[in-house]
Each structure stands twice: as C-alpha cells, then as structure tokens.
Amino acid sequence: KISTLSLTDHLVLAGLSVSGNPLTNLALTNLPSLTSVDSTYGKLKSLILTGLPLLTDLNLYHNELSTLDVSGAPALSLISAQNNSLASLDLSKNVALTDVNVSNNKLTTLDVSTNVNLTSLRAYQNALSVIDISKNTELVSVVVERNNLTALNLSANTKLTSLIAGTNFISAIDLSKNTVLEYVTLNRNKLAVLDVSALTMLTSLNVDFNSLKALDVSKNILLTSINASHNKVTSFSGAMNTSLKILYLNDNKIKSIDVSANTLLSNLDVSYNAIKTINVSGLTSLGTLAVAGTAITKLSVVANTQLTNLDLAGTKVATLNLTKNRSMNTLDIRSTKITKLDLRGLDLYTVQARNAKVKIRATNPGAMARRWQTTIDAGVKVVA
C-alpha cells in the first residue's frame, strides 16, 4: 500500500488503478495517453489533474475530497465522485461528459448547463435546493433524491426513462413531456396531485409519504409495482393494471378495493384503510398479504397456496383457515377475534399473537411455543 503518489510526463501510461490504498495526495500531470483513473475506497484529500487530454473515466468514490478541479481533463465522459465531501464542483470545461455521479457529498449548487451530452446524472443526498437540467436533453436517468428541491422542471428531458427524486420538498411536478418514463420514484415529497396519464411505458411508481388524494393509473397498463402508501387516497382501481405484482396502498383512506384483475400480485398491503371486505381468491401467486388495521371481519386465503406472510393485526377477523397455506412463514394475529387456530403441519418462523386469546394447535407444540415465546403472551395456548 502507498500513501503518496505523483506521476508526471509518463508518455505512454494509459490507465491507473490505486483503489484501496491510503493515498492522501495524488498528482497526475502531463500524462498525454492516460484514459482512466481508479482511486476508490481510499483517503484521498487532494487530487491534481493537469495536462490529461485523453482522460475519459475518473472514478474517485469513497474518498475524503472536499475540492475537485477537473478542468485539466477536458475529454472526461464519466465522473464517479460519490461519497466524498465536495462542497462545489465546476464541470463547465467538461462538455463531453455523459455520466456524472456526485451523490452523497455536500453540494449546494450544481451547474450542468454546458454538459449537453449527459445521459445519466446522479446527485442524491446533497443539499441542492435547485437544479436546472433544461439543457440536458439527452438525459435518460436522473437521481436527485435526498436534497432540498422544491421544484423540478423536466419539460426538456423527453428521453428520460428513470426518475428518482424522493425525499425532497416538491409540491408539484409536470411529467406530461416524459412519455418514455419507465421508473418513477417521488416518495416523501409534498405532492397533492400527480398526473401520470402520459406515462404509458411506466412499470414502477413509488409515491409513498405524500398528500395524494387520488391516483389514476388506468393508462399505465405496464405497471408491475406501485407504492402509494401513506397518502390520502380515497379510492383506487387497478382494473387496467393486469401486470401488477406489487401493490402497497397501506395508510390511506380507501373504503373498498377490487383486486380481481390483478392475478399476478405477489405482494399486497392495504393495511390501515377503511376497507371492510377484500377478495383475494384469484391471487394464486400471492406471497405477502397485509390487511392490518382495516374493518375486515372475514378473510379467506385457502386459494393462496403460495402465501408466506399474513398480517391481520387489529382486525375483527374471528376465524382463519390456513390448512392450504403450507408455505406460511410469518403470521400476525395481534388484537384479533381469533380464538382457535390450527397450524398443524405448518412450520411458521414467527407468530405474532399478543393481545389475543387464542388456542393454537401445532404439530410440535413445545418447540413452537419456545420459538414464538417473544411474540406471544399468556393469552396464547399452544397445544397438540
């Protein structure tokens, strides 16, 4: 391992890899053939880059850089400088850049107006309050989550296929021009309205922890995953979303739901809504079902033979037949009305049954009682 390195006037050096070394200072000067530098997972605090006309790839992630001057490498196409301590970064001389990753730094501003060839921009977990990407019309992927953004103008970014902008302060966003978007994450913002009707290529939508009162996904027939939990949604229809495999709608204000068209669902969570009934008999691929905190009084899962996780906590369900659910792994019946439960032949890893008075029949009651001892209380009897 080395701690210092200075390379000057090496005419034929094409690549440099010093990753994993405790370098604190690295100077690369007048290296006309150098095309790539890898100095990752180190302790680099100072980097000098001058006279590097052919350098295209610069990998510096996981160091201790607080400043970075890349003006001496005008041919750069890739900068990977995430997980440093950069407070500023001037990219104005690097017009050939196509891929920039400056995530997990301390940037308050980032000017990419001259980087018109950018296809990928990752700047998550910084302190950006504004970012202008109106000149970056080639962008395909944008990741700017965990910043301080209050708005994001994407009208010029018509080639975007992936947008990750969660954990910001965005109160409104127009996606009408972004018709080829496939992946959208806008969770933990301040959205009250979201129109995704133009996104006919959308496969994944994550908008949990907003203030949405409605969510219309009728035009998004390719969706396979929706997370709209922790909003204010009052109704939901997935009738057109027959490719859905994951649907999280927990912690909303939904009064009724029909999932009969969503036969490919493997994960369904409608907990903490005002739902009184739900029919999951057609969901034969269902692996996880959560209806905790709803007004449901009856539930049949006999058709859901692939079910591994079931959460009924806080419901008024009084009877439960699990004889067909041989793959069950975790079960939560806390604060339910269930008094008898036959788990013979099932090898459940966890049974949550506090605040319930229930007699559970098990194939090996002693072993099961010991396995579940931290998740059941005195009201639970495990018998043969």
NORHUUR-V705663 format. One line per field, one symbol per residue. ss: DSSP state (@ for helix, = for strand, . for the rest). Layout:
ss=???
This chain:
ss=...=====......===.......=====......===.......=====......===.........=........===.........=........===..................===..................===..................===..................===..................===..................===..................===..................===..................===..................===..................===.......===.......===.....====...@@@@@@@........====.
